Amino acid sequence: MSDLRQADVTRRALLRGMGALGAGAMFSGALQGRLLAAQPVPAWPNVTALIDRYVGARKVAGMIAALGWQQAAPQYIARGREGFDDRDLGGPGSLYRCYSMTKPITGLAAAMLIDEGKLGLDQPLADFAPEFTKMQVAIDPAKSLAAQPTDRLITIRHLLTHTSGLGYAVIGRNKVADELKRLGVNPGLVSRRRLPGINDGPPTPGPDEFLRRAALVPLVAQPGTKWRYSMGLDVLGIVIARAAGVSGLDVFLRERLFGPAGMNSSFFQVPGSANPRLTTNYVLLSGIPVPIDRPGSSIYDQPPPFAFGGSGLVSSPADYDRFLMLILGGGMLGGKRIVNEAAVRLATSDLLPPEADLTGTFVAGNRFGAGAVVGAGKDAGLWGWSGAAGTVGFAHTGLGLRTSLFVQYMPQEQLPILKEFPQAVGADLTAMGHNPK
């Protein structure tokens, strides 16, 4: 699960596949007219077949897709149960570990504060965390922690776009990642069980100590110069709480986003009343699903060290679809203004520093916004991200299309679902374009 190179391949395949959404939908002007009129759409046979195939073969316990146009209600395609030994069927209210699909939500939260003047896009991180005033950058992070001073400060823009130079424990394969893990700077919840190479290091500390330890470790690149997947959104979550004057990112999101948007099934700690809806997460060992986190004994039953802005959210397909609907609505939801339109525009725009090098990364050829990829070229209009347990959520701002898929297995590269899902959506869009209703 710790091999970033394999995860890179999976997300690269996902991003390439997402281009099928735009290509499929552009075959027919009649389809575009139907989108704008928000008329009912036909079934999604290819998406349905994909879900049937994986659940029917018992490769996964359950899977659900949510697909919708603009502000219209989503269509759900759900098969299977919340766990192989769970009597409850999976559905729109089932709870899934979103992992990195937390990042776009944290990104929007930061954009809200930037819009309000409480954060600056190019404001130094050190304004909120003085520990990062004088950072070192590793000369060759693959080989050693030998370092030299940075020539610039980390900014909020850098945190939003994975260009801060911060490392990522467990995910990165370099000395910086190893040192972060050794210090317990590992912002991820997987299981109460100790899993070799994943959560077998020291426990993650609270937010203040987390930042202190993180600042002790050299960066993997000069800030603003290279795209490197990182814990930047976890650091940013702490900054958001400080800038907003609240005790944690979870409080800010509950008061400013989840509550107003009616996202009542989104948590950083699953309350007892919601525990029966929590799915089981599995690790695939030689293709065999082995449970690593179950309802009733889940690590998400316990309070986290702090709300991890890059990986900590548990949410439902219905809730995450509302988040994507909010994005497509420019901050409007159900006729109500939830987020300022300027904040949504900022979050979904290209925020990369001009000198940032994306060469060789899985986002090469695209751009990056507030915690989410921003499609470029044939992928223009796409915005979203995926999660380590197989989840994915994208909005196509040009087409008004919402697509998300929820399943629970790790590592995500063990099954080609994230490649096949956008291809299935694209095939169904093509059929709709050729056969308008």
C-alpha positions as CSV (number, residue, x, y, z in Angstrom):
1,M,0.0,0.0,0.0
2,S,3.0,2.3,0.4
3,D,4.2,2.3,-3.2
4,L,3.4,5.7,-4.5
5,R,4.5,4.7,-8.0
6,Q,1.6,2.2,-8.3
7,A,-0.8,4.8,-6.9
8,D,0.5,7.3,-9.4
9,V,-0.3,4.8,-12.3
10,T,-3.8,4.4,-10.9
11,R,-4.6,8.1,-10.6
12,R,-3.0,8.7,-14.0
13,A,-5.3,6.1,-15.6
14,L,-8.2,7.8,-13.8
15,L,-7.4,11.2,-15.1
16,R,-6.9,9.9,-18.7
17,G,-10.2,8.1,-18.4
18,M,-12.1,11.2,-17.2
19,G,-11.5,12.7,-20.7
20,A,-14.1,10.2,-21.9
21,L,-16.7,12.2,-20.1
22,G,-16.2,15.3,-22.2
23,A,-15.6,13.4,-25.4
24,G,-18.8,11.3,-25.0
25,A,-21.0,14.2,-24.1
26,M,-20.0,16.3,-27.1
27,F,-21.4,14.1,-29.8
28,S,-24.8,15.6,-29.8
29,G,-26.1,19.1,-29.4
30,A,-29.4,17.5,-28.4
31,L,-27.7,16.1,-25.3
32,Q,-26.4,19.6,-24.4
33,G,-29.9,20.9,-24.7
34,R,-31.3,18.2,-22.5
35,L,-28.6,19.0,-19.8
36,L,-29.6,22.7,-19.8
37,A,-33.3,21.8,-19.6
38,A,-32.5,19.4,-16.6
39,Q,-34.7,16.7,-18.2
40,P,-34.6,13.1,-16.9
41,V,-31.8,11.1,-18.4
42,P,-31.7,7.5,-19.5
43,A,-30.2,4.7,-17.4
44,W,-26.5,4.2,-17.3
45,P,-26.1,0.7,-18.6
46,N,-22.3,0.6,-18.8
47,V,-21.9,2.0,-15.3
48,T,-24.4,-0.5,-14.1
49,A,-22.6,-3.4,-15.8
50,L,-19.3,-2.3,-14.2
51,I,-20.8,-2.3,-10.7
52,D,-22.7,-5.6,-11.3
53,R,-19.5,-7.3,-12.5
54,Y,-17.3,-6.4,-9.5
55,V,-20.0,-7.0,-6.9
56,G,-21.3,-10.1,-8.6
57,A,-17.8,-11.6,-8.6
58,R,-17.4,-10.7,-4.9
59,K,-14.3,-8.7,-5.6
60,V,-15.8,-6.0,-3.5
61,A,-18.6,-6.1,-0.9
62,G,-20.6,-3.3,-2.5
63,M,-20.4,-0.3,-4.8
64,I,-22.5,2.7,-5.5
65,A,-22.4,5.4,-8.2
66,A,-24.1,8.7,-8.0
67,L,-24.6,10.5,-11.3
68,G,-26.4,13.8,-11.8
69,W,-26.9,16.9,-14.0
70,Q,-26.5,20.4,-12.7
71,Q,-28.9,20.8,-9.8
72,A,-31.2,17.9,-10.5
73,A,-31.4,14.9,-8.1
74,P,-28.8,12.2,-8.6
75,Q,-29.4,8.8,-10.0
76,Y,-27.9,6.1,-7.8
77,I,-26.7,2.7,-8.9
78,A,-26.1,0.6,-5.9
79,R,-25.2,-3.1,-5.5
80,G,-24.1,-5.2,-2.6
81,R,-23.8,-4.6,1.1
82,E,-21.9,-2.4,3.5
83,G,-19.6,-5.4,4.2
84,F,-19.4,-9.0,3.1
85,D,-20.8,-10.0,6.5
86,D,-23.1,-7.0,6.9
87,R,-26.8,-7.4,6.6
88,D,-27.3,-3.8,5.5
89,L,-27.5,-3.0,1.8
90,G,-25.2,-0.2,0.6
91,G,-27.0,2.9,-0.4
92,P,-26.9,6.7,-0.6
93,G,-26.7,7.1,3.2
94,S,-23.9,4.5,3.7
95,L,-20.7,5.9,5.1
96,Y,-17.4,5.6,3.2
97,R,-13.9,6.6,4.1
98,C,-13.1,9.3,1.6
99,Y,-9.4,9.6,2.3
100,S,-8.0,12.1,-0.3
101,M,-11.4,13.1,-1.5
102,T,-11.3,15.2,1.7
103,K,-8.7,17.4,-0.1
104,P,-11.2,19.3,-2.4
105,I,-13.4,20.0,0.5
106,T,-10.5,21.5,2.5
107,G,-9.5,23.4,-0.6
108,L,-13.0,25.0,-0.8
109,A,-12.8,25.9,2.9
110,A,-9.5,27.7,2.2
111,A,-11.0,29.5,-0.8
112,M,-13.9,30.7,1.4
113,L,-11.5,32.3,3.8
114,I,-9.4,33.8,1.0
115,D,-12.6,35.3,-0.4
116,E,-13.3,36.7,3.1
117,G,-9.9,38.2,3.4
118,K,-8.9,36.0,6.4
119,L,-6.3,34.1,4.3
120,G,-4.2,35.3,1.4
121,L,-3.5,33.0,-1.5
122,D,0.1,34.0,-1.5
123,Q,0.4,34.6,2.2
124,P,3.2,32.7,4.0
125,L,2.4,29.6,6.0
126,A,4.7,31.0,8.6
127,D,2.2,33.8,9.4
128,F,0.0,31.0,11.0
129,A,2.8,28.5,11.9
130,P,6.1,30.3,12.7
131,E,7.8,27.0,12.8
132,F,8.0,27.1,9.0
133,T,9.9,30.4,8.9
134,K,13.3,28.9,8.2
135,M,12.9,25.6,6.3
136,Q,15.5,23.3,4.8
137,V,15.2,21.4,1.5
138,A,16.8,18.0,1.0
139,I,19.6,18.0,-1.6
140,D,18.7,14.4,-2.7
141,P,15.6,13.2,-0.7
142,A,15.9,9.7,-2.2
143,K,19.2,9.2,-0.6
144,S,19.6,11.3,2.5
145,L,18.2,14.1,4.7
146,A,21.2,16.3,4.0
147,A,19.7,19.7,3.3
148,Q,20.3,23.4,2.6
149,P,18.1,26.4,3.4
150,T,15.1,27.1,1.1
151,D,15.2,30.3,-0.9
152,R,11.5,31.2,-0.3
153,L,8.7,30.6,2.1
154,I,5.8,28.1,1.8
155,T,2.5,29.9,0.9
156,I,-1.1,29.0,1.1
157,R,-1.1,28.6,-2.7
158,H,1.7,26.0,-2.4
159,L,-0.3,24.0,0.2
160,L,-3.4,24.0,-2.0
161,T,-1.6,22.8,-5.1
162,H,1.0,20.2,-3.7
163,T,3.8,22.5,-4.6
164,S,4.9,23.3,-1.0
165,G,7.8,20.8,-1.0
166,L,6.3,19.0,2.0
167,G,6.7,15.3,2.1
168,Y,4.1,12.6,2.8
169,A,4.7,9.8,5.3
170,V,4.0,6.3,4.0
171,I,3.0,7.5,0.5
172,G,6.4,8.8,-0.5
173,R,9.3,6.5,-1.1
174,N,12.2,8.7,0.1
175,K,14.1,9.6,3.2
176,V,11.9,12.5,3.9
177,A,8.8,10.3,4.0
178,D,10.7,7.8,6.3
179,E,11.6,10.6,8.7
180,L,8.0,11.9,8.8
181,K,6.8,8.4,9.6
182,R,9.5,8.0,12.3
183,L,8.3,11.2,14.0
184,G,4.6,10.2,13.8
185,V,3.8,12.9,11.2
186,N,1.5,10.6,9.5
187,P,-2.0,12.2,8.9
188,G,-4.0,9.1,8.0
189,L,-6.4,6.8,9.7
190,V,-6.6,3.2,8.5
191,S,-7.2,0.7,11.2
192,R,-6.9,0.1,15.0
193,R,-4.7,-2.9,14.0
194,R,-1.0,-2.2,13.4
195,L,-0.4,-2.7,9.7
196,P,3.3,-3.1,8.7
197,G,4.5,-0.1,6.6
198,I,1.3,1.8,7.2
199,N,0.5,2.7,10.8
200,D,3.3,0.9,12.7
201,G,5.1,4.1,13.6
202,P,4.5,6.4,16.6
203,P,1.0,7.8,17.0
204,T,0.2,11.0,15.2
205,P,0.3,14.0,17.7
206,G,-2.2,16.8,18.0
207,P,-2.1,19.8,15.6
208,D,0.5,22.0,17.4
209,E,3.0,19.2,17.9
210,F,2.2,17.9,14.4
211,L,3.3,21.2,12.9
212,R,6.4,21.4,15.1
213,R,7.6,18.0,14.1
214,A,6.7,18.5,10.4
215,A,8.9,21.7,10.3
216,L,11.9,19.7,11.6
217,V,12.0,17.6,8.4
218,P,13.5,18.9,5.2
219,L,11.3,19.5,2.2
220,V,11.6,17.4,-1.0
221,A,11.7,20.4,-3.3
222,Q,12.0,24.2,-3.1
223,P,8.5,25.7,-2.5
224,G,6.6,26.5,-5.7
225,T,9.0,24.7,-8.1
226,K,7.7,21.1,-8.4
227,W,4.4,19.2,-8.0
228,R,4.8,16.6,-5.3
229,Y,1.8,14.9,-3.7
230,S,2.0,15.9,-0.1
231,M,0.4,16.4,3.3
232,G,-0.1,20.1,2.4
233,L,-3.9,19.9,2.8
234,D,-3.5,18.4,6.3
235,V,-1.3,21.3,7.3
236,L,-3.7,23.7,5.6
237,G,-6.6,22.3,7.6
238,I,-4.8,23.4,10.8
239,V,-4.2,26.8,9.3
240,I,-7.9,27.2,8.3
241,A,-8.9,26.6,12.0
242,R,-6.4,29.2,13.2
243,A,-7.4,31.8,10.5
244,A,-11.1,31.3,11.3
245,G,-10.6,31.3,15.1
246,V,-12.2,27.9,15.7
247,S,-10.9,24.9,17.5
248,G,-10.5,22.7,14.4
249,L,-11.2,22.2,10.7
250,D,-14.1,19.9,11.6
251,V,-15.8,22.8,13.4
252,F,-15.4,25.2,10.5
253,L,-16.7,22.7,8.0
254,R,-19.7,21.7,10.2
255,E,-20.7,25.4,10.8
256,R,-19.9,26.9,7.4
257,L,-20.3,24.1,4.9
258,F,-21.8,20.8,6.0
259,G,-24.6,22.2,8.1
260,P,-25.8,24.9,5.6
261,A,-25.4,22.4,2.7
262,G,-27.4,19.7,4.4
263,M,-24.4,17.4,4.5
264,N,-25.5,15.7,7.7
265,S,-23.5,12.5,7.1
266,S,-20.0,13.9,6.9
267,F,-17.8,13.3,9.9
268,F,-14.2,13.2,11.0
269,Q,-15.4,11.0,13.9
270,V,-18.4,8.7,13.2
271,P,-20.9,9.2,16.0
272,G,-22.5,6.2,17.6
273,S,-25.9,6.9,16.0
274,A,-24.4,6.7,12.6
275,N,-22.1,3.7,13.2
276,P,-24.5,1.1,11.7
277,R,-24.2,2.9,8.3
278,L,-20.4,2.7,8.3
279,T,-19.1,0.3,5.6
280,T,-16.2,-2.1,6.1
281,N,-12.9,-1.3,4.6
282,Y,-10.8,-4.2,3.1
283,V,-7.2,-4.8,2.1
284,L,-6.8,-7.0,-0.9
285,L,-4.2,-9.7,-0.3
286,S,-3.6,-11.7,-3.5
287,G,-7.0,-10.5,-4.6
288,I,-8.8,-11.7,-1.5
289,P,-10.6,-9.0,0.6
290,V,-9.5,-9.0,4.2
291,P,-11.3,-6.6,6.6
292,I,-9.1,-4.0,8.3
293,D,-11.7,-1.6,9.6
294,R,-15.2,-2.5,10.6
295,P,-18.2,-0.7,12.1
296,G,-18.2,-1.2,15.9
297,S,-14.5,-1.5,16.1
298,S,-13.5,1.2,13.6
299,I,-10.7,3.7,14.2
300,Y,-13.2,6.3,13.0
301,D,-15.2,5.6,16.1
302,Q,-12.5,7.4,18.1
303,P,-11.6,11.1,18.1
304,P,-8.7,11.7,15.7
305,P,-5.6,13.6,16.8
306,F,-7.1,16.5,14.7
307,A,-9.3,16.7,11.6
308,F,-7.0,15.6,8.8
309,G,-7.8,18.0,5.9
310,G,-6.1,15.7,3.4
311,S,-7.6,12.4,4.3
312,G,-9.8,12.3,7.4
313,L,-13.4,12.6,6.1
314,V,-16.1,9.9,6.3
315,S,-19.1,10.8,4.1
316,S,-22.0,9.3,2.2
317,P,-22.6,9.2,-1.5
318,A,-25.6,11.5,-1.0
319,D,-23.5,14.1,0.9
320,Y,-20.6,14.1,-1.5
321,D,-23.0,14.5,-4.4
322,R,-24.4,17.6,-2.7
323,F,-20.8,19.0,-2.4
324,L,-20.4,18.4,-6.2
325,M,-23.8,20.0,-6.8
326,L,-22.6,23.0,-4.8
327,I,-19.6,23.3,-7.0
328,L,-21.7,23.1,-10.2
329,G,-24.1,25.7,-8.7
330,G,-21.4,28.2,-8.1
331,G,-22.0,28.0,-4.4
332,M,-25.8,27.7,-4.7
333,L,-27.7,24.7,-3.5
334,G,-31.5,24.2,-3.6
335,G,-31.9,27.9,-4.4
336,K,-29.9,28.9,-1.4
337,R,-26.5,30.7,-1.3
338,I,-24.1,28.5,0.7
339,V,-20.7,29.7,-0.5
340,N,-19.8,32.9,-2.3
341,E,-19.5,32.3,-6.1
342,A,-16.0,33.9,-6.0
343,A,-14.8,31.3,-3.6
344,V,-16.0,28.5,-5.9
345,R,-14.4,30.1,-8.9
346,L,-11.1,30.4,-7.0
347,A,-11.3,26.7,-5.9
348,T,-11.9,25.4,-9.4
349,S,-9.4,27.6,-11.2
350,D,-5.7,26.9,-12.0
351,L,-3.8,27.9,-8.9
352,L,-0.4,26.4,-9.8
353,P,2.6,28.7,-9.4
354,P,3.9,29.7,-12.8
355,E,7.2,27.9,-12.3
356,A,5.8,24.7,-11.0
357,D,7.1,21.6,-12.9
358,L,4.6,18.8,-13.4
359,T,6.9,16.7,-15.6
360,G,6.6,13.0,-14.8
361,T,3.7,13.4,-12.4
362,F,0.3,11.8,-12.7
363,V,-1.3,15.2,-13.2
364,A,1.0,16.2,-16.1
365,G,-1.0,17.7,-18.9
366,N,-3.6,19.1,-16.5
367,R,-3.6,22.0,-14.0
368,F,-4.4,22.1,-10.3
369,G,-6.7,24.1,-8.1
370,A,-7.7,24.0,-4.5
371,G,-6.9,20.4,-3.5
372,A,-8.2,19.0,-6.8
373,V,-7.1,18.5,-10.4
374,V,-8.3,21.0,-13.0
375,G,-8.7,19.5,-16.4
376,A,-6.9,21.0,-19.4
377,G,-7.3,20.5,-23.1
378,K,-9.8,17.8,-23.9
379,D,-10.3,17.5,-20.1
380,A,-11.2,21.1,-19.6
381,G,-14.1,21.5,-17.1
382,L,-13.2,18.5,-15.0
383,W,-12.6,19.2,-11.3
384,G,-12.2,16.6,-8.5
385,W,-10.1,13.9,-7.0
386,S,-10.0,10.3,-5.8
387,G,-9.4,8.5,-2.5
388,A,-7.1,5.7,-1.4
389,A,-9.9,3.2,-0.8
390,G,-11.2,3.4,-4.3
391,T,-13.6,6.3,-4.1
392,V,-13.7,9.1,-6.8
393,G,-15.7,12.3,-7.2
394,F,-15.7,14.7,-10.1
395,A,-17.7,17.6,-11.3
396,H,-17.6,18.6,-15.0
397,T,-18.2,22.4,-14.8
398,G,-18.7,22.7,-18.6
399,L,-21.3,20.0,-18.9
400,G,-23.0,20.3,-15.5
401,L,-22.3,16.7,-14.8
402,R,-21.6,15.1,-11.4
403,T,-20.0,11.7,-11.2
404,S,-18.9,9.8,-8.1
405,L,-18.2,6.2,-7.1
406,F,-18.0,4.7,-3.7
407,V,-16.3,1.4,-2.7
408,Q,-13.9,0.4,0.1
409,Y,-10.8,-1.6,-0.7
410,M,-7.0,-0.9,-0.5
411,P,-4.7,-0.4,-2.2
412,Q,-6.7,1.2,-5.0
413,E,-4.4,0.0,-7.7
414,Q,-5.2,-3.7,-7.0
415,L,-8.4,-3.3,-9.1
416,P,-8.7,-1.2,-12.3
417,I,-12.0,0.4,-11.1
418,L,-10.7,4.0,-11.2
419,K,-9.8,3.5,-14.9
420,E,-12.9,1.7,-15.9
421,F,-15.5,3.9,-14.1
422,P,-14.9,7.1,-16.2
423,Q,-14.7,5.0,-19.4
424,A,-18.1,3.5,-18.5
425,V,-19.6,6.9,-17.9
426,G,-18.1,8.2,-21.2
427,A,-19.6,5.2,-23.1
428,D,-23.0,5.9,-21.6
429,L,-22.7,9.6,-22.5
430,T,-21.8,8.7,-26.0
431,A,-24.9,6.5,-26.3
432,M,-27.0,9.4,-24.9
433,G,-25.6,11.7,-27.5
434,H,-26.4,9.4,-30.4
435,N,-29.8,8.5,-29.1
436,P,-31.3,11.6,-27.5
437,K,-34.6,11.1,-25.7
